[in-house]
Amino acid sequence: MSALPSHGAGAPLPSGTAAADADYAGFVVHLRRQVGIDLDQYKRRQMERRIRAFADRRGVATLAEYAEVLRAEPDELNALLDRITINVSQLFRNPEQWVRLGEQLVPDLVTTGNGRIRAWSAGCSFGAEAYSLAATVKEVAPTARIDIRASDIDQRILAAAGRGEFTSDDARTAPPELLERHFEALPGNGWRANRSLLASVHFHHEDLLATRPAPGSFDLVLCRNVVIYFTPEAREDVHARLAASLRPGGYFVIGSTERIAQPLDELGLEIAYPFVYRKVT
Ligand SMILES: C[S@@+](CC[C@H](N)C(=O)[O-])C[C@H]1O[C@@H](n2cnc3c(N)ncnc32)[C@H](O)[C@@H]1O
């Protein structure tokens, strides 16, 4: 029997009450068991609002009832995961960061890394960031050896990422000459990464909240528009592990609405450019 007070079907629990808190806490446990995602590490208010609004479509009054729906319906579970993970991205998102990468970071990394760049697109969504990086490196350092690890918690989006296909809208801020040189126009509309880009990017299913990358194993880490959904504690923890994964002289690029909250010297970082940090030690 449920410990929650009973509500008529379709009458959602009043938010902010002890019953709603317990209902959400139970749902967090359920989702952790069912798919391994730990919602406690994400900002509670916006996550709860998003999940309850999504569950409402099914006419359920509680998340406990919604958990039963998820147990029985894999399609509903996938649809919810899509809603939770927020896969918004685009090629060359925040163009000024790509100018910086092309003009400063990549040439510097090629020099200090003896012609090799090991990069990580952490929270890569459908791959736009990883392929934008591959195209940028091919453009400014065509002989560099480039290996891009791209990872995300969302398995369905990773399947799409591997195809390297983008709509014209995904490419709306991409420099036209880079599109022409490194992507193939798809019949009708859109672009596909060319073979050379496809071969440079390797996708992995990975939870950033749990992964422990080897220290010093990357020259460049991009983690943009991912930790904004995490609690402050989870965000700091992820930033610390990503910083530790860089070799001295490597760069850490964050989203252009973000900041690293903890003291930089604790992470061995210094500010290199706006939203770009350099690993010092
Ligand atoms: C808004 S997209 C950002 C994509 C890209 N970095 C960009 O800036 O365009 C956020 C991505 O983070 C992923 N994500 C959320 N939580 C994650 C986690 N715990 N581990 C790995 N990826 C996660 C989501 O699945 C989603 O694809």
The ligand as an SDF file (V2000), in Angstrom:
LIG
                    3D

 27 29  0  0  0  0  0  0  0  0999 V2000
   22.3770   20.6230  -24.2700 C   0  0  0  0  0  0  0  0  0  0  0  0
   23.3180   19.2070  -24.7730 S   0  0  0  0  0  0  0  0  0  0  0  0
   24.8920   19.9370  -25.0760 C   0  0  0  0  0  0  0  0  0  0  0  0
   25.5400   19.3940  -26.3350 C   0  0  0  0  0  0  0  0  0  0  0  0
   26.8580   20.0670  -26.7200 C   0  0  0  0  0  0  0  0  0  0  0  0
   27.8590   19.9190  -25.6820 N   0  0  0  0  0  0  0  0  0  0  0  0
   26.6470   21.5130  -27.0530 C   0  0  0  0  0  0  0  0  0  0  0  0
   27.0350   22.3880  -26.2650 O   0  0  0  0  0  0  0  0  0  0  0  0
   26.0550   21.8170  -28.0900 O   0  0  0  0  0  0  0  0  0  0  0  0
   23.5290   18.3810  -23.1940 C   0  0  0  0  0  0  0  0  0  0  0  0
   23.9360   16.9210  -23.3360 C   0  0  0  0  0  0  0  0  0  0  0  0
   24.4330   16.4620  -22.0750 O   0  0  0  0  0  0  0  0  0  0  0  0
   24.0490   15.1130  -21.9330 C   0  0  0  0  0  0  0  0  0  0  0  0
   24.0940   14.7300  -20.5210 N   0  0  0  0  0  0  0  0  0  0  0  0
   23.2480   15.0830  -19.5150 C   0  0  0  0  0  0  0  0  0  0  0  0
   23.6090   14.4890  -18.3670 N   0  0  0  0  0  0  0  0  0  0  0  0
   24.7140   13.7650  -18.6540 C   0  0  0  0  0  0  0  0  0  0  0  0
   25.5610   12.9170  -17.8770 C   0  0  0  0  0  0  0  0  0  0  0  0
   25.3130   12.7160  -16.5730 N   0  0  0  0  0  0  0  0  0  0  0  0
   26.6000   12.3210  -18.4950 N   0  0  0  0  0  0  0  0  0  0  0  0
   26.8580   12.5150  -19.8190 C   0  0  0  0  0  0  0  0  0  0  0  0
   26.0910   13.3000  -20.6010 N   0  0  0  0  0  0  0  0  0  0  0  0
   25.0270   13.9170  -20.0280 C   0  0  0  0  0  0  0  0  0  0  0  0
   22.6500   15.0850  -22.5090 C   0  0  0  0  0  0  0  0  0  0  0  0
   22.2540   13.7590  -22.8620 O   0  0  0  0  0  0  0  0  0  0  0  0
   22.7810   16.0130  -23.7150 C   0  0  0  0  0  0  0  0  0  0  0  0
   23.0400   15.3150  -24.8940 O   0  0  0  0  0  0  0  0  0  0  0  0
  1  2  1  0
  2  3  1  0
  2 10  1  0
  3  4  1  0
  4  5  1  0
  5  6  1  0
  5  7  1  0
  7  8  2  0
  7  9  1  0
 10 11  1  0
 11 12  1  0
 11 26  1  0
 12 13  1  0
 13 14  1  0
 13 24  1  0
 14 15  1  0
 14 23  1  0
 15 16  2  0
 16 17  1  0
 17 18  1  0
 17 23  2  0
 18 19  1  0
 18 20  2  0
 20 21  1  0
 21 22  2  0
 22 23  1  0
 24 25  1  0
 24 26  1  0
 26 27  1  0
M  CHG  2   2   1   9  -1
M  END
$$$$
